């Protein structure tokens, strides 16, 4: 059954088909851009942690502090990018 017949049978407007096709066409590109930006944002947040910290070991020299300035903006941008990426991945599974 074609999309037009399906939309007309369930009572949707034909313009909805064009919008959905546009979303299906552009969504993979959006995901690629979001993933690259997310990788860049994560890599820019490097800290001076040792290899032991990466494998669950304790770093005795680490202290917790408040993020300020560019570090805070980068952290918030990473959270937003991660949320947008998860949203786009969820949207892909629904469509």
N, C-alpha and C positions, 0 to 999 in steps of 0.2 A: 504494500500500500504506500503510495507516495505521501510525502509530508503534507502537501496541500490537501489531499483527500482526508488525511488524518486530522488536520487542524479544522477543516470544515465540518467533519463529523463530530468533533468534540466542542465545537462552537467557538474556536479561537479566531482571531482576526488574521487575515493573510499576511499582514505586515509583521506579525510575530515570527513567521518563518524566516523572513529576511534578517531580522535581528538575531535570531538563534544561529543562523548560518554565519553571520558576521562574528558572533561570539566564538563559535567553534573554529573559525579561521584564525582569529587573532589570539586566542587563549594560549596556545603553545608558545608563541613569541613572548607573551607577557610572562609566562613561567620561566622562560630562559633568561630574560632580563632580570627578573626578580631573584633568580638563583645566583646569577653572577654578582649582582649587587650585594646579596646576602653573604656570599663567600668573601667578597672584598671587605665588607663591614666587619666580619668576624676576624679576618686576618689582620686588620688594622688594630684590633684590641689585644695585641700581644702584651704579655706581662713577663716579668723576669722570673717565672717559676721554673723550677728544676725539673728534670725528667722524672724524678720520684713522685712529684705532684701529679703528673699525667697518669701514672699507674696506681694511684690511690695512696701513695706514701704521704707522710706529713711533711710539710715545709715549716720548719720552726721559725724561719725569719719572716714569714708573711704576716702582714697586719691588715686589718680592715679599715677602710677609710671612705669618706664621702666622695663620690664622683663630682667633679666640677668642670665647668668650661666645655672644651671640645670633647673630652672623654664622656661627659654626660650626654651630650648631643649624639655622639656616635653610638652609645649604648641604647639610647631611646630609638634611634634610627634602625638599629639592629632588631629591636623588639617589633617595631612597626613592619619592617620588611619580612620578618619571620611570620607575623600574623597575616600579612597579605599573601605570602607564598602558601601558607596552609589554607587560606580561604580559596585561592585559585585552584589548588589541588582538590579541595572538596567540591568546588564547582565543576571541575572536570569529571569527577565521578558521578555527579548528578545528571550531567548532560549526556 
